[in-house]
Amino acid sequence: MLARTGIAAVGILALGLMAGCSSDSGSGGSDESGSTLQKAIDAGSITIAVADERPYSWVDDNGEAQGATVAMHKEIFKALGIDEVKVVESDWNSLIPGLNAGRFDVISAGMSILPDRCAKAAFSDPEIMYTTTLMVPEGNPAGLTDLDSVKATNGDVKLAILAGGIEAGYAESLGIENTVEVDNAQDGMDLVSNGRADVFAMTAISLNWMAENNPDAGVETTDAFVQVIDGVEQIGAGSTVFRQDDTELLDAYNKELKNITGDPEEYMSLVGDYGFTEENLPPEDLTTEQLCEGDLS
């Protein structure tokens, strides 16, 4: 991604261990206490935060971290000499504030690269491309196909959206007002399943995963789509998030990431089991700088 909110118990020890960690300096970590990267190497561990959005990242019932982004991060940090990846779980809307407060070192949630987020945190090179879909009651009684079709109902249907999610921005841009925010994907599905919302909008791979793994929920998903806002197709590109002054860690991460995204076979070996395909690989010419500037042309 699911019903957990706040920081999971699995991360309490990790929070205590990492709370005193300082960030890299802008020049790559020259403060007396050492950079985040060097501290992680010395400790042999790093703390990442996940939102319960499957199949990107989540913590299972046994307290183990799962998901495509977690698989990539274990591989990358191991290559950097960091063998242990500790995980905390947070509501989506608390991820960037928690990162900047020093509660963890990295956000592992396939977060979309958006200009307003880039103003608050640093994003790695693009990792996963995605589209959007709608989760609706079985039979799709309202005949919804995309967010434009939701808007066309003139408020007759209630749209569930993830607080802080990219779909919330789409809804606002389209002027959709009959919405309800949820903290995580499970809550969104529950609203549709229980009839308290008519539709839930989120990334296609997440909602398809949830519908397939919850056959008794009474929901289905529409065909995936790319939302158009003011005549411009909205590019969905997710990546890993760091504090803005953790430049050394970010640069080292990007170097190892290229070994994965530049090799489709390696990429699929890490994310394929979670439903991702080579279509999710970012185009080679798509850059974080473009997305941070809002250049979707």
Phi and psi in degrees as GROMACS dihedral restraints (atoms count N, CA, C in turn):
[ dihedral_restraints ]
;  ai    aj    ak    al  type     phi  dphi    fc
    6     7     8     9     1   -89.1    20    10
    7     8     9    10     1     3.3    20    10
    9    10    11    12     1   -73.9    20    10
   10    11    12    13     1   142.8    20    10
   12    13    14    15     1  -125.9    20    10
   13    14    15    16     1   160.0    20    10
   15    16    17    18     1    72.6    20    10
   16    17    18    19     1  -162.7    20    10
   18    19    20    21     1   -94.4    20    10
   19    20    21    22     1   126.7    20    10
   21    22    23    24     1   -67.9    20    10
   22    23    24    25     1   156.5    20    10
   24    25    26    27     1   -62.1    20    10
   25    26    27    28     1   -25.5    20    10
   27    28    29    30     1   -61.1    20    10
   28    29    30    31     1   -21.7    20    10
   30    31    32    33     1   -99.2    20    10
   31    32    33    34     1     1.0    20    10
   33    34    35    36     1   -62.5    20    10
   34    35    36    37     1   -47.1    20    10
   36    37    38    39     1   -62.0    20    10
   37    38    39    40     1   -42.2    20    10
   39    40    41    42     1   -62.8    20    10
   40    41    42    43     1   -37.6    20    10
   42    43    44    45     1   -60.9    20    10
   43    44    45    46     1   -44.2    20    10
   45    46    47    48     1   -63.9    20    10
   46    47    48    49     1   -37.6    20    10
   48    49    50    51     1   -71.3    20    10
   49    50    51    52     1   -34.0    20    10
   51    52    53    54     1   -97.6    20    10
   52    53    54    55     1    -8.8    20    10
   54    55    56    57     1   -58.7    20    10
   55    56    57    58     1   -30.4    20    10
   57    58    59    60     1   -89.3    20    10
   58    59    60    61     1     3.1    20    10
   60    61    62    63     1   -72.6    20    10
   61    62    63    64     1   133.3    20    10
   63    64    65    66     1   -98.1    20    10
   64    65    66    67     1   164.9    20    10
   66    67    68    69     1   -85.3    20    10
   67    68    69    70     1   168.0    20    10
   69    70    71    72     1   -64.8    20    10
   70    71    72    73     1   154.9    20    10
   72    73    74    75     1   -77.9    20    10
   73    74    75    76     1   165.8    20    10
   75    76    77    78     1   -60.7    20    10
   76    77    78    79     1   -22.8    20    10
   78    79    80    81     1   -91.1    20    10
   79    80    81    82     1     6.0    20    10
   81    82    83    84     1   110.9    20    10
   82    83    84    85     1    16.6    20    10
   84    85    86    87     1    97.2    20    10
   85    86    87    88     1    73.6    20    10
   87    88    89    90     1  -116.9    20    10
   88    89    90    91     1    10.1    20    10
   90    91    92    93     1   -70.8    20    10
   91    92    93    94     1   160.0    20    10
   93    94    95    96     1   -60.0    20    10
   94    95    96    97     1   -35.5    20    10
   96    97    98    99     1   -81.0    20    10
   97    98    99   100     1    -7.4    20    10
   99   100   101   102     1    94.2    20    10
  100   101   102   103     1   156.9    20    10
  102   103   104   105     1   -75.1    20    10
  103   104   105   106     1   164.4    20    10
  105   106   107   108     1   -59.4    20    10
  106   107   108   109     1   -41.9    20    10
  108   109   110   111     1   -61.3    20    10
  109   110   111   112     1   -47.9    20    10
  111   112   113   114     1   -66.2    20    10
  112   113   114   115     1   -38.0    20    10
  114   115   116   117     1   -62.5    20    10
  115   116   117   118     1   -41.2    20    10
  117   118   119   120     1   -65.7    20    10
  118   119   120   121     1   -39.7    20    10
  120   121   122   123     1   -64.6    20    10
  121   122   123   124     1   -44.4    20    10
  123   124   125   126     1   -63.6    20    10
  124   125   126   127     1   -39.8    20    10
  126   127   128   129     1   -80.5    20    10
  127   128   129   130     1   -20.8    20    10
  129   130   131   132     1    76.3    20    10
  130   131   132   133     1    14.7    20    10
  132   133   134   135     1  -152.3    20    10
  133   134   135   136     1   156.2    20    10
  135   136   137   138     1  -141.2    20    10
  136   137   138   139     1   151.1    20    10
  138   139   140   141     1  -108.7    20    10
  139   140   141   142     1   123.7    20    10
  141   142   143   144     1  -113.6    20    10
  142   143   144   145     1   152.6    20    10
  144   145   146   147     1  -110.8    20    10
  145   146   147   148     1   139.6    20    10
  147   148   149   150     1  -124.1    20    10
  148   149   150   151     1   152.5    20    10
  150   151   152   153     1  -102.1    20    10
  151   152   153   154     1   151.8    20    10
  153   154   155   156     1   -79.1    20    10
  154   155   156   157     1    74.4    20    10
  156   157   158   159     1  -125.4    20    10
  157   158   159   160     1   103.0    20    10
  159   160   161   162     1   -89.7    20    10
  160   161   162   163     1   138.6    20    10
  162   163   164   165     1  -100.3    20    10
  163   164   165   166     1    19.4    20    10
  165   166   167   168     1   -68.5    20    10
  166   167   168   169     1   -58.4    20    10
  168   169   170   171     1  -164.3    20    10
  169   170   171   172     1   141.1    20    10
  171   172   173   174     1  -165.3    20    10
  172   173   174   175     1   170.8    20    10
  174   175   176   177     1  -112.4    20    10
  175   176   177   178     1   124.5    20    10
  177   178   179   180     1   -80.4    20    10
  178   179   180   181     1  -178.9    20    10
  180   181   182   183     1   -65.6    20    10
  181   182   183   184     1   -16.8    20    10
  183   184   185   186     1   -95.5    20    10
  184   185   186   187     1     6.9    20    10
  186   187   188   189     1    80.1    20    10
  187   188   189   190     1    13.0    20    10
  189   190   191   192     1   -96.9    20    10
  190   191   192   193     1   138.3    20    10
  192   193   194   195     1   -75.2    20    10
  193   194   195   196     1   137.0    20    10
  195   196   197   198     1  -133.1    20    10
  196   197   198   199     1   163.7    20    10
  198   199   200   201     1   121.5    20    10
  199   200   201   202     1   163.9    20    10
  201   202   203   204     1   -64.7    20    10
  202   203   204   205     1   -43.9    20    10
  204   205   206   207     1   -70.2    20    10
  205   206   207   208     1   -34.0    20    10
  207   208   209   210     1   -63.9    20    10
  208   209   210   211     1   -42.3    20    10
  210   211   212   213     1   -61.0    20    10
  211   212   213   214     1   -42.9    20    10
  213   214   215   216     1   -64.2    20    10
  214   215   216   217     1   -40.7    20    10
  216   217   218   219     1   -70.2    20    10
  217   218   219   220     1   -37.2    20    10
  219   220   221   222     1   -60.5    20    10
  220   221   222   223     1   -41.6    20    10
  222   223   224   225     1   -66.2    20    10
  223   224   225   226     1   -45.3    20    10
  225   226   227   228     1   -68.9    20    10
  226   227   228   229     1   -46.1    20    10
  228   229   230   231     1   -69.7    20    10
  229   230   231   232     1   -30.7    20    10
  231   232   233   234     1   -62.0    20    10
  232   233   234   235     1   -40.9    20    10
  234   235   236   237     1   -64.4    20    10
  235   236   237   238     1   -24.9    20    10
  237   238   239   240     1   -88.6    20    10
  238   239   240   241     1     3.0    20    10
  240   241   242   243     1    89.2    20    10
  241   242   243   244     1    18.6    20    10
  243   244   245   246     1  -115.7    20    10
  244   245   246   247     1   103.3    20    10
  246   247   248   249     1   -81.4    20    10
  247   248   249   250     1   -28.4    20    10
  249   250   251   252     1  -111.0    20    10
  250   251   252   253     1   128.4    20    10
  252   253   254   255     1  -110.4    20    10
  253   254   255   256     1   109.8    20    10
  255   256   257   258     1   -89.8    20    10
  256   257   258   259     1   147.2    20    10
  258   259   260   261     1  -128.6    20    10
  259   260   261   262     1   135.6    20    10
  261   262   263   264     1  -120.6    20    10
  262   263   264   265     1   155.3    20    10
  264   265   266   267     1  -115.3    20    10
  265   266   267   268     1   138.0    20    10
  267   268   269   270     1  -141.5    20    10
  268   269   270   271     1   153.4    20    10
  270   271   272   273     1   -62.3    20    10
  271   272   273   274     1   148.1    20    10
  273   274   275   276     1   -53.2    20    10
  274   275   276   277     1   -47.2    20    10
  276   277   278   279     1   -69.8    20    10
  277   278   279   280     1   -11.1    20    10
  279   280   281   282     1  -100.5    20    10
  280   281   282   283     1     0.6    20    10
  282   283   284   285     1   -65.0    20    10
  283   284   285   286     1   -56.2    20    10
  285   286   287   288     1   -66.5    20    10
  286   287   288   289     1   -43.9    20    10
  288   289   290   291     1   -58.1    20    10
  289   290   291   292     1   -40.6    20    10
  291   292   293   294     1   -65.9    20    10
  292   293   294   295     1   -38.3    20    10
  294   295   296   297     1   -60.5    20    10
  295   296   297   298     1   -50.5    20    10
  297   298   299   300     1   -69.9    20    10
  298   299   300   301     1   -20.8    20    10
  300   301   302   303     1   -83.8    20    10
  301   302   303   304     1    -3.4    20    10
  303   304   305   306     1    82.5    20    10
  304   305   306   307     1    17.1    20    10
  306   307   308   309     1   -75.5    20    10
  307   308   309   310     1   -20.3    20    10
  309   310   311   312     1  -157.1    20    10
  310   311   312   313     1   173.8    20    10
  312   313   314   315     1  -102.0    20    10
  313   314   315   316     1   -26.9    20    10
  315   316   317   318     1  -147.1    20    10
  316   317   318   319     1   146.4    20    10
  318   319   320   321     1  -103.6    20    10
  319   320   321   322     1   122.1    20    10
  321   322   323   324     1  -114.3    20    10
  322   323   324   325     1    81.3    20    10
  324   325   326   327     1  -144.7    20    10
  325   326   327   328     1    11.8    20    10
  327   328   329   330     1    59.6    20    10
  328   329   330   331     1    37.5    20    10
  330   331   332   333     1   -68.9    20    10
  331   332   333   334     1   134.3    20    10
  333   334   335   336     1   -63.1    20    10
  334   335   336   337     1   140.7    20    10
  336   337   338   339     1   -86.0    20    10
  337   338   339   340     1   107.3    20    10
  339   340   341   342     1  -128.2    20    10
  340   341   342   343     1   148.1    20    10
  342   343   344   345     1   -53.7    20    10
  343   344   345   346     1   -43.0    20    10
  345   346   347   348     1   -67.5    20    10
  346   347   348   349     1   -31.6    20    10
  348   349   350   351     1   -74.7    20    10
  349   350   351   352     1   -36.6    20    10
  351   352   353   354     1   -63.9    20    10
  352   353   354   355     1   -23.0    20    10
  354   355   356   357     1   -73.4    20    10
  355   356   357   358     1   -15.2    20    10
  357   358   359   360     1  -112.9    20    10
  358   359   360   361     1   -19.6    20    10
  360   361   362   363     1  -154.6    20    10
  361   362   363   364     1   170.1    20    10
  363   364   365   366     1  -106.0    20    10
  364   365   366   367     1   134.6    20    10
  366   367   368   369     1  -109.2    20    10
  367   368   369   370     1   141.8    20    10
  369   370   371   372     1   -70.6    20    10
  370   371   372   373     1   178.2    20    10
  372   373   374   375     1   -59.7    20    10
  373   374   375   376     1   153.8    20    10
  375   376   377   378     1   -56.4    20    10
  376   377   378   379     1   141.4    20    10
  378   379   380   381     1  -119.3    20    10
  379   380   381   382     1   -40.5    20    10
  381   382   383   384     1  -139.5    20    10
  382   383   384   385     1   126.9    20    10
  384   385   386   387     1   -93.8    20    10
  385   386   387   388     1   148.4    20    10
  387   388   389   390     1  -153.4    20    10
  388   389   390   391     1   163.9    20    10
  390   391   392   393     1  -117.1    20    10
  391   392   393   394     1  -179.0    20    10
  393   394   395   396     1  -112.8    20    10
  394   395   396   397     1   153.1    20    10
  396   397   398   399     1  -144.5    20    10
  397   398   399   400     1   171.1    20    10
  399   400   401   402     1  -114.9    20    10
  400   401   402   403     1   135.6    20    10
  402   403   404   405     1   -98.2    20    10
  403   404   405   406     1   127.4    20    10
  405   406   407   408     1  -134.9    20    10
  406   407   408   409     1   165.1    20    10
  408   409   410   411     1   -61.2    20    10
  409   410   411   412     1   152.0    20    10
  411   412   413   414     1   -52.2    20    10
  412   413   414   415     1   134.7    20    10
  414   415   416   417     1    91.6    20    10
  415   416   417   418     1   -11.5    20    10
  417   418   419   420     1    46.1    20    10
  418   419   420   421     1    63.4    20    10
  420   421   422   423     1   -59.2    20    10
  421   422   423   424     1   -27.6    20    10
  423   424   425   426     1   -88.8    20    10
  424   425   426   427     1    -3.7    20    10
  426   427   428   429     1    64.6    20    10
  427   428   429   430     1    37.1    20    10
  429   430   431   432     1   -80.9    20    10
  430   431   432   433     1   145.4    20    10
  432   433   434   435     1  -128.0    20    10
  433   434   435   436     1   -31.4    20    10
  435   436   437   438     1  -160.6    20    10
  436   437   438   439     1  -176.7    20    10
  438   439   440   441     1   -70.8    20    10
  439   440   441   442     1   -24.1    20    10
  441   442   443   444     1   -65.4    20    10
  442   443   444   445     1   -36.4    20    10
  444   445   446   447     1   -70.0    20    10
  445   446   447   448     1   -31.2    20    10
  447   448   449   450     1   -66.3    20    10
  448   449   450   451     1   -44.4    20    10
  450   451   452   453     1   -60.9    20    10
  451   452   453   454     1   -36.5    20    10
  453   454   455   456     1   -66.4    20    10
  454   455   456   457     1   -15.0    20    10
  456   457   458   459     1   -78.4    20    10
  457   458   459   460     1    -6.2    20    10
  459   460   461   462     1    55.5    20    10
  460   461   462   463     1    40.6    20    10
  462   463   464   465     1    88.9    20    10
  463   464   465   466     1     3.8    20    10
  465   466   467   468     1   -74.2    20    10
  466   467   468   469     1   -17.9    20    10
  468   469   470   471     1  -116.8    20    10
  469   470   471   472     1   147.1    20    10
  471   472   473   474     1   -98.2    20    10
  472   473   474   475     1   128.2    20    10
  474   475   476   477     1  -103.4    20    10
  475   476   477   478     1   124.4    20    10
  477   478   479   480     1   -90.4    20    10
  478   479   480   481     1   136.4    20    10
  480   481   482   483     1  -137.7    20    10
  481   482   483   484     1   149.2    20    10
  483   484   485   486     1   -75.3    20    10
  484   485   486   487     1   126.1    20    10
  486   487   488   489     1   -58.6    20    10
  487   488   489   490     1   122.2    20    10
  489   490   491   492     1    83.4    20    10
  490   491   492   493     1    -1.1    20    10
  492   493   494   495     1   -80.5    20    10
  493   494   495   496     1   162.6    20    10
  495   496   497   498     1   -64.2    20    10
  496   497   498   499     1   -30.5    20    10
  498   499   500   501     1   -67.8    20    10
  499   500   501   502     1   -27.3    20    10
  501   502   503   504     1   -64.1    20    10
  502   503   504   505     1   -38.3    20    10
  504   505   506   507     1   -67.3    20    10
  505   506   507   508     1   -38.8    20    10
  507   508   509   510     1   -60.5    20    10
  508   509   510   511     1   -46.9    20    10
  510   511   512   513     1   -61.1    20    10
  511   512   513   514     1   -42.0    20    10
  513   514   515   516     1   -64.6    20    10
  514   515   516   517     1   -43.4    20    10
  516   517   518   519     1   -63.4    20    10
  517   518   519   520     1   -33.2    20    10
  519   520   521   522     1   -84.5    20    10
  520   521   522   523     1    -7.2    20    10
  522   523   524   525     1    77.8    20    10
  523   524   525   526     1    25.4    20    10
  525   526   527   528     1   -81.6    20    10
  526   527   528   529     1   119.4    20    10
  528   529   530   531     1  -106.0    20    10
  529   530   531   532     1   -26.3    20    10
  531   532   533   534     1   -83.4    20    10
  532   533   534   535     1    76.8    20    10
  534   535   536   537     1  -126.6    20    10
  535   536   537   538     1   159.9    20    10
  537   538   539   540     1  -136.7    20    10
  538   539   540   541     1   130.5    20    10
  540   541   542   543     1   -89.4    20    10
  541   542   543   544     1   142.7    20    10
  543   544   545   546     1  -124.3    20    10
  544   545   546   547     1   157.1    20    10
  546   547   548   549     1   -85.1    20    10
  547   548   549   550     1   -21.6    20    10
  549   550   551   552     1  -155.4    20    10
  550   551   552   553     1   170.0    20    10
  552   553   554   555     1   -65.5    20    10
  553   554   555   556     1   -37.3    20    10
  555   556   557   558     1   -60.0    20    10
  556   557   558   559     1   -42.3    20    10
  558   559   560   561     1   -62.8    20    10
  559   560   561   562     1   -36.7    20    10
  561   562   563   564     1   -64.7    20    10
  562   563   564   565     1   -45.3    20    10
  564   565   566   567     1   -63.3    20    10
  565   566   567   568     1   -40.6    20    10
  567   568   569   570     1   -60.9    20    10
  568   569   570   571     1   -39.3    20    10
  570   571   572   573     1   -62.0    20    10
  571   572   573   574     1   -42.7    20    10
  573   574   575   576     1   -69.0    20    10
  574   575   576   577     1   -43.2    20    10
  576   577   578   579     1   -61.6    20    10
  577   578   579   580     1   -36.4    20    10
  579   580   581   582     1   -91.8    20    10
  580   581   582   583     1     0.1    20    10
  582   583   584   585     1    80.5    20    10
  583   584   585   586     1    11.3    20    10
  585   586   587   588     1   -88.9    20    10
  586   587   588   589     1    -8.5    20    10
  588   589   590   591     1  -142.0    20    10
  589   590   591   592     1   152.3    20    10
  591   592   593   594     1   -91.9    20    10
  592   593   594   595     1   -19.6    20    10
  594   595   596   597     1  -161.7    20    10
  595   596   597   598     1   147.4    20    10
  597   598   599   600     1  -128.4    20    10
  598   599   600   601     1   126.3    20    10
  600   601   602   603     1  -106.7    20    10
  601   602   603   604     1   130.1    20    10
  603   604   605   606     1  -164.3    20    10
  604   605   606   607     1  -175.2    20    10
  606   607   608   609     1   -62.2    20    10
  607   608   609   610     1   143.2    20    10
  609   610   611   612     1   -62.4    20    10
  610   611   612   613     1   -44.1    20    10
  612   613   614   615     1   -65.2    20    10
  613   614   615   616     1   -32.9    20    10
  615   616   617   618     1   -70.3    20    10
  616   617   618   619     1   -48.9    20    10
  618   619   620   621     1   -70.0    20    10
  619   620   621   622     1   -34.4    20    10
  621   622   623   624     1   -64.3    20    10
  622   623   624   625     1   -41.8    20    10
  624   625   626   627     1   -60.2    20    10
  625   626   627   628     1   -44.9    20    10
  627   628   629   630     1   -66.4    20    10
  628   629   630   631     1   -43.2    20    10
  630   631   632   633     1   -63.2    20    10
  631   632   633   634     1   -40.7    20    10
  633   634   635   636     1   -68.7    20    10
  634   635   636   637     1   -32.7    20    10
  636   637   638   639     1   -95.1    20    10
  637   638   639   640     1     2.6    20    10
  639   640   641   642     1  -133.7    20    10
  640   641   642   643     1    65.5    20    10
  642   643   644   645     1   -64.4    20    10
  643   644   645   646     1   -18.2    20    10
  645   646   647   648     1   -95.3    20    10
  646   647   648   649     1     6.5    20    10
  648   649   650   651     1   -78.2    20    10
  649   650   651   652     1   -14.7    20    10
  651   652   653   654     1    74.0    20    10
  652   653   654   655     1    31.7    20    10
  654   655   656   657     1  -127.3    20    10
  655   656   657   658     1   163.3    20    10
  657   658   659   660     1  -145.5    20    10
  658   659   660   661     1   171.7    20    10
  660   661   662   663     1  -119.7    20    10
  661   662   663   664     1   151.4    20    10
  663   664   665   666     1   -82.5    20    10
  664   665   666   667     1   174.2    20    10
  666   667   668   669     1   -62.6    20    10
  667   668   669   670     1   146.5    20    10
  669   670   671   672     1   -67.1    20    10
  670   671   672   673     1   151.6    20    10
  672   673   674   675     1  -147.3    20    10
  673   674   675   676     1   161.2    20    10
  675   676   677   678     1  -106.1    20    10
  676   677   678   679     1   117.2    20    10
  678   679   680   681     1   -70.5    20    10
  679   680   681   682     1   140.9    20    10
  681   682   683   684     1  -109.9    20    10
  682   683   684   685     1   127.8    20    10
  684   685   686   687     1  -122.9    20    10
  685   686   687   688     1   121.8    20    10
  687   688   689   690     1    52.3    20    10
  688   689   690   691     1    40.0    20    10
  690   691   692   693     1    80.7    20    10
  691   692   693   694     1     4.4    20    10
  693   694   695   696     1  -116.5    20    10
  694   695   696   697     1   126.7    20    10
  696   697   698   699     1   -67.2    20    10
  697   698   699   700     1   132.7    20    10
  699   700   701   702     1   -88.4    20    10
  700   701   702   703     1   119.0    20    10
  702   703   704   705     1   -81.9    20    10
  703   704   705   706     1   122.7    20    10
  705   706   707   708     1   -97.7    20    10
  706   707   708   709     1   105.3    20    10
  708   709   710   711     1  -132.4    20    10
  709   710   711   712     1   119.4    20    10
  711   712   713   714     1  -103.3    20    10
  712   713   714   715     1   154.7    20    10
  714   715   716   717     1  -155.0    20    10
  715   716   717   718     1  -177.9    20    10
  717   718   719   720     1   -89.5    20    10
  718   719   720   721     1   147.8    20    10
  720   721   722   723     1  -118.4    20    10
  721   722   723   724     1   138.1    20    10
  723   724   725   726     1  -130.6    20    10
  724   725   726   727     1   163.7    20    10
  726   727   728   729     1   -66.2    20    10
  727   728   729   730     1   149.8    20    10
  729   730   731   732     1   -63.6    20    10
  730   731   732   733     1   -28.8    20    10
  732   733   734   735     1   -94.2    20    10
  733   734   735   736     1     5.5    20    10
  735   736   737   738     1   -87.4    20    10
  736   737   738   739     1    56.1    20    10
  738   739   740   741     1   -67.9    20    10
  739   740   741   742     1   -37.1    20    10
  741   742   743   744     1   -64.3    20    10
  742   743   744   745     1   -45.0    20    10
  744   745   746   747     1   -64.4    20    10
  745   746   747   748     1   -44.1    20    10
  747   748   749   750     1   -61.7    20    10
  748   749   750   751     1   -45.7    20    10
  750   751   752   753     1   -64.0    20    10
  751   752   753   754     1   -42.3    20    10
  753   754   755   756     1   -65.1    20    10
  754   755   756   757     1   -39.8    20    10
  756   757   758   759     1   -62.7    20    10
  757   758   759   760     1   -48.6    20    10
  759   760   761   762     1   -59.9    20    10
  760   761   762   763     1   -36.4    20    10
  762   763   764   765     1   -62.1    20    10
  763   764   765   766     1   -44.5    20    10
  765   766   767   768     1   -73.4    20    10
  766   767   768   769     1   -33.6    20    10
  768   769   770   771     1   -59.9    20    10
  769   770   771   772     1   -38.7    20    10
  771   772   773   774     1   -60.3    20    10
  772   773   774   775     1   -30.0    20    10
  774   775   776   777     1   -67.1    20    10
  775   776   777   778     1   -22.3    20    10
  777   778   779   780     1   -93.4    20    10
  778   779   780   781     1   -53.2    20    10
  780   781   782   783     1   -70.4    20    10
  781   782   783   784     1   -19.8    20    10
  783   784   785   786     1   -85.2    20    10
  784   785   786   787     1    -1.2    20    10
  786   787   788   789     1  -132.9    20    10
  787   788   789   790     1    95.6    20    10
  789   790   791   792     1   -53.1    20    10
  790   791   792   793     1   -36.4    20    10
  792   793   794   795     1   -66.4    20    10
  793   794   795   796     1   -42.1    20    10
  795   796   797   798     1   -65.9    20    10
  796   797   798   799     1   -42.4    20    10
  798   799   800   801     1   -57.3    20    10
  799   800   801   802     1   -48.3    20    10
  801   802   803   804     1   -68.4    20    10
  802   803   804   805     1   -29.7    20    10
  804   805   806   807     1   -64.8    20    10
  805   806   807   808     1   -23.5    20    10
  807   808   809   810     1   -96.4    20    10
  808   809   810   811     1   -37.7    20    10
  810   811   812   813     1  -111.4    20    10
  811   812   813   814     1   -11.1    20    10
  813   814   815   816     1   -62.4    20    10
  814   815   816   817     1   -35.4    20    10
  816   817   818   819     1   -66.3    20    10
  817   818   819   820     1   -13.4    20    10
  819   820   821   822     1  -103.3    20    10
  820   821   822   823     1    14.1    20    10
  822   823   824   825     1    93.7    20    10
  823   824   825   826     1    -1.3    20    10
  825   826   827   828     1   -82.7    20    10
  826   827   828   829     1   153.1    20    10
  828   829   830   831     1  -128.7    20    10
  829   830   831   832     1   178.2    20    10
  831   832   833   834     1   -63.3    20    10
  832   833   834   835     1   -19.7    20    10
  834   835   836   837     1   -64.7    20    10
  835   836   837   838     1   -20.6    20    10
  837   838   839   840     1   -82.2    20    10
  838   839   840   841     1    -7.4    20    10
  840   841   842   843     1   -68.0    20    10
  841   842   843   844     1   133.4    20    10
  843   844   845   846     1   -68.5    20    10
  844   845   846   847     1   146.9    20    10
  846   847   848   849     1   -60.7    20    10
  847   848   849   850     1   145.8    20    10
  849   850   851   852     1   -62.1    20    10
  850   851   852   853     1   -28.2    20    10
  852   853   854   855     1   -92.8    20    10
  853   854   855   856     1     4.3    20    10
  855   856   857   858     1   -87.7    20    10
  856   857   858   859     1   125.7    20    10
  858   859   860   861     1  -118.7    20    10
  859   860   861   862     1   155.8    20    10
  861   862   863   864     1   -62.5    20    10
  862   863   864   865     1   -36.7    20    10
  864   865   866   867     1   -60.2    20    10
  865   866   867   868     1   -42.9    20    10
  867   868   869   870     1   -58.3    20    10
  868   869   870   871     1   -48.8    20    10
  870   871   872   873     1   -68.4    20    10
  871   872   873   874     1   -36.3    20    10
  873   874   875   876     1   -66.5    20    10
  874   875   876   877     1   -28.5    20    10
  876   877   878   879     1   -86.3    20    10
  877   878   879   880     1    -5.0    20    10
  879   880   881   882     1    76.5    20    10
  880   881   882   883     1    22.0    20    10
  882   883   884   885     1   -86.5    20    10
  883   884   885   886     1    95.9    20    10
  885   886   887   888     1  -105.2    20    10
  886   887   888   889     1    13.9    20    10
